[in-house]
Amino acid sequence: MYGALLGDMIGAPYEFDRGNKTKEFPLFCEYSHFTDDSVMTIAVADALLDSQFLDDAAVRDALIRSMRKWGKRYPNAGYGQRFYRWLHAGRPEPYGSYGNGSAMRVSSAGWLFDTLTETRHMARLTAEVTHNHPEGIKGAEATASAIFLARTGHGKEEIRDYIVSEFGYDLSRTCDQIRPGYTHNESCQKTVPEAITAFLEGTDFEDVIRTAVSLGGDCDTLTCIAGSIAEAFYGVPATLEAECRSRLPEDMRYILGRFDISREHGHDVIPDDILTGNVLIEEAIARYYDAGTKQNLIGVLDAILQRTGADGHFLIPVIPPEAMLELIDVDHVKAGDMLTSQEEMHFKLHHIQTSDGKLWLVAFTSDEEYRKGEAASVINTFIGSLLEGCADMAEEGIVINPWGQAFGLTKDMIKLILRAGKEGNAQ
């Protein structure tokens, strides 16, 4: 989604034809900030991440809830009047819009699904909750289709041909032909073809952005759409990704992080290869449960050390900014019996609390272990990196597999594993 967000930020200062229709301008200035385009892009991604495997009715409900939640959280982002009324309606209903809002927010649908058919279907759902006019739906489907085709290795001519044949957009004009007479227009039919043309003419990600801005018109939205396709085709330079994140609030960065994980590894599915071998840890913990001897305890630490040396990963649950810590009741934790706890949380790693009042972080060795408990947002990380970051933490340690045969890895144990690893590397 970086391409969409960056397009919005970079194009925002030149909206309403405030630019001079040139590609020569500073990419960022004091007026380069996110608008409703970014807020709704985040909102749609949030909804799709939470409802990807649900039926259409549930997806629509998730979209409505998420868009209204994010819209009310950022009420001054520049929404159109009809959409603003929809955000605050007692019973929100689609209102027949063919505005380009359906295309500006759809980028996550172009990334999260495995087939073009599914991509188009989900793009349609994201549009229909508000923009149920055929042109509004078409704009969303065309944008998501271009993203899907771009990210799956199709060339620009293939993308052009598909968009023309499936959606009937006129992509025969050049940007030089469009630019002189192009003015502010908020419809899909007068924004999406121009945005796609800017992508087709651009030579790299930044050039697509500059080309889109140079057209003028509804510049933040046009560039948002063009940028979303350009990212899928070219990728986004790391410096621009960093600039994008620096201009977003924490709650948006959280959704962007969830999206990045899902885009790389599939929705809530962690690839087997990065967890392969963690059965070594699980077997060692099982032996320790059978007999809590010093030898078996050393066996657990040695298994973790081996997986650290093999670049093994743990799954780490994280808490979204608005979430509350769920009630947790875990039995048989070797570090102490678990207490239920509930407290207000901000975006951070998941914690649980033992009977002595001490907090522990949580880690899972496998997707199977994670799924034994309630659903949560998870990230994956190198075991070694996690241990290094937690060696001097305020928490007591890390509880591994809290829903199963849980093991309390204390800070002293973590330091012992890290020291053994360093000594082994020095030999």
Salt bridges, closest charged atoms under 4 A:
ASP46 OD2 - LYS69 NZ 2.97
ASP46 OD1 - ARG258 NH1 3.58
ASP50 OD1 - ARG258 NH2 2.91
ASP56 OD2 - HIS121 NE2 2.94
GLU128 OE1 - ARG60 NH2 3.37
GLU128 OE2 - ARG124 NH1 3.27
GLU135 OE1 - LYS138 NZ 3.44
GLU141 OE1 - ARG120 NE 2.67
GLU141 OE2 - ARG124 NE 3.23
GLU157 OE2 - ARG160 NE 3.62
GLU166 OE1 - ARG120 NH1 2.79
ASP176 OD1 - ARG179 NH1 2.72
GLU186 OE2 - HIS184 NE2 2.92
GLU194 OE2 - ARG173 NH2 2.94
GLU206 OE2 - ARG210 NE 2.93
ASP207 OD1 - LYS23 NZ 2.86
GLU231 OE2 - ARG263 NH1 2.93
GLU243 OE2 - ARG247 NE 2.69
ASP251 OD2 - ARG73 NH1 3.06
ASP260 OD1 - ARG263 NH2 3.27
ASP268 OD2 - HIS267 NE2 3.60
GLU322 OE2 - LYS69 NZ 3.49
GLU322 OE1 - ARG73 NH2 3.67
ASP367 OD2 - ARG371 NE 2.78
GLU369 OE2 - LYS372 NZ 2.90
ASP392 OD1 - LYS415 NZ 3.63
GLU395 OE2 - HIS351 NE2 2.62
GLU396 OE1 - LYS358 NZ 3.73
